[in-house]
Amino acid sequence: MRVHFRTIPRRGHSRIVGALSTALLCTAGLTALPAAAATPTAPAPPGPAHTAHTTGATDAPRLPDGLAKTPPMGFNNWNSTQCRAEFNEDMVKGIADLFIDKGLKDAGYEYVNLDDCWALPERDANGKLVPDPQRFPHGIKAVGDYVHSKGLKLGIYTSAGTKTCSDVGFPGALGHEASDARQFADWGVDYLKYDNCNNQGVDAKQRYRTMRDALKATGRPIVYSICEWGENKPWEWASDVGHLWRTTGDISDSWSSMLGILKQNLPLAPHAGPGHWNDPDMLEVGNGGMTDTEYRSHFSLWSMMSAPLLIGSDLRKATPQTFEILDNKDVIALDQDAAGKQATVLESASGRWTVVKELANGDRAVALFNESDQPQRIATTATAAGLPQADGYRLRDLWQHRDSHTTGTIAATVPAHGTTVYRVSTDRRWATYPPAVEAGTDGPPLVEAGTPAGLRTTVGNLGATPAKDVTVALHAPRGWRIQATSPSKARALPGGRQLGTTWQITAPAGTAAGSYDLPLTAGYRPPAGARVVTTLPGTAHVVVPPPAGTPYASAMSWMTSSNGWGPVEKDTSVGEREAGDGRPLTVGGTVFAKGLGVHAPSEVTLYTGGRCRAFDARVGIDDESGGKGSAAFEVWANGKRVAGSGTLTGTDAARPVTADISGARTVRLVVTDGGDGVDHDHADWADAKFTC
């Protein structure tokens, strides 16, 4: 929690370490399906070598108390309230009530955890901790009694230092372990999160073992969460110290933060298992910084990794969509599987991830995760995922809650930043399920308003039995013209075949640049049962061609952007918070009037439409980072890297970057963290312009 605050004035925040997948063909348009698992393979992220067939857990020693046999599930207030006044007794009781009213308890959530700021800044005359009487007028025990009356459990927070991580500096437990543990036990605490701030340089193993022994001495069963941010590799030594340990810095409510933490935690699968879990930090689902698609990925991947599922949003304000994600029992079952095996990476290339989890009953969970900003087809096979060879397999889509069968191919066109999760099993009744039918496109169309653009869609049968009366329809906003230029229906689609359809799409003249919904609907009738209809979300990018001459990047409308902190800024540095809070772009004492201010990791995609031949910029770390930070700048044209700066630090002058982008329809400006995390990485694309 709240680690390594920055020294940049007015812009302090926690460190996020970034990194920072043969019957009769009776209708025209039917072709053979592409080979399964055509996705090229690549090495898994750096870390211990293993495959989806390994156990995912070692024989490391563990605590003998039988706690946390599955990853803890519950709530922690920090991500939504931090130390604001709304964090109080009424809120905590209200969360406990919502666990019951919204069915979260039935889904497996049981811990209601208090984070920092629950105490007064000073101990009493006897050295005891004192609950803040304004926040908790009836004390912590009374809150615990209320939580317990609901059949739930209470968690609390302190730090393995002299003070906690809050700027106020509430009392930490260093030197007070026995007394504090006794108070927690007397209050009925069931879970302790033990942070790492103000630790006075005392050895981490010593500090965390001392509290382990103090908790054990109370005689009360208390789940022990080690929160030392992965700095001392607790996965290597803490299996008999705590029940879970943080593997990373703090998460924030952004796509880049979630992605960076995912990549750090995935390679640590061999160290997780019942009673000792890797903890990539709490859930951000519902806090508003990501889309529902991204939150579904967050929840899916945390569940695949056997991560603790601690809700970090204020459930009193949560939307129905948030509750739908948090209450997905099919996905939760993966997290809570009795085998306790963290998922491993089977394949990863070009933003396509295939992640596999072995389950206690022999099934495999397969997550197809699309890191990229465009829809992508991701495919593997049941045997590659570790299942034995069979004529057919049951395939359950855990977000659609729908069963089908496949002869072996596991595939989906996954939306940008999306995750499709299947539970795959060798079910003798596989043929009784409808055939799995996969719908997809060859990518989102780039549409210039008033000019027709083309798109090809496919509907493929992955099963053994035929799909009958197949139809496909492409939908667009009112006023757009959509015309199929090849067949969009088939009387029958045998197993292993697909229907390919080409479309002409025209957006009305004057349509503003941006992304527009373009869903694809495919329907079919299985040999038995009701008609099946599947909708694949998709987007079309309406783009504006660049003007002739030398337009600045900041004067062009970008197609997509992602940023480590805050939005991408035009003609100012990044401010990390709301739009427009940056400063003049300044690198090495030189001020630039034009450019883009970003924060690693960052990507900005611009449309050039084949009309530009060069890109030029001067790049570097903005002076507001105080000489700190490092980043590397890259230029990509039509998916190929065409220029790079190498790693620049906060003490380097601006470096020129020039790229040949002749014929490129899109140009992507990428900033990575230089390999040392994203602290202070305020990166400037100064004087960035195109020659068109």
GIQUIRA-V748627 format. One line per field, one symbol per residue. psi: psi as a letter, one per 20 degrees, with the letter a starting at -180 (. if undefined). A space follows every 10 residues. Layout:
# GIQUIRA-V748627
psi = ???
This chain:
# GIQUIRA-V748627
psi = qmqmqrjppj kprqpoori. .iapoiqqip rqqqqqkipq qrqrqpappr riirhjqrkq qrqjijqlhr pqpbqpighh hcjrhioagh gghhggghhg hjjhghiiph poppbrjirq iqrahjjqqo qoiggmhjrh ghgghgghij kaqpqrqaql ahraiqhhmr pripikgggg hgggghikqi pppoajqlik jppgggghhg hghgghhhip oopoopmjjj hkmhiiijhj griqppiraq qrmqghgggg hghhhgijhi iqrpioqpoj rrqjpiiiir rhghhhgggg hhghjlqpno pjqoihjqrh hghgghjnhg ghhghjphhk oqqqpgqopk jppopppprh jirppopopo hrjqqqppqa rhhhijqqpr hrqpopoihi lpqaqqihpo qqoprpjrpp pqppqnpikh iiqqqpppqr rkqpqopppi pqqqqpqqoq oiahqqpqlp qpqpqrqpiq ppppjrpjqp hqnrpjrqop pqqpppqqpi pqqapqpmqp ppqrprhqar qppppoqrqp opqpqqqqcm qqhiiqpqgq qqqgprqpqp jrrqiidrqj jarppppkip pphqapprpq qqpppqpikj iqiqpqrpqr pqhiikirrq qppqpppljp piqqirpqri iqrppqpppo kpiphqppop prjjjkrjpj moppmqkprq o.
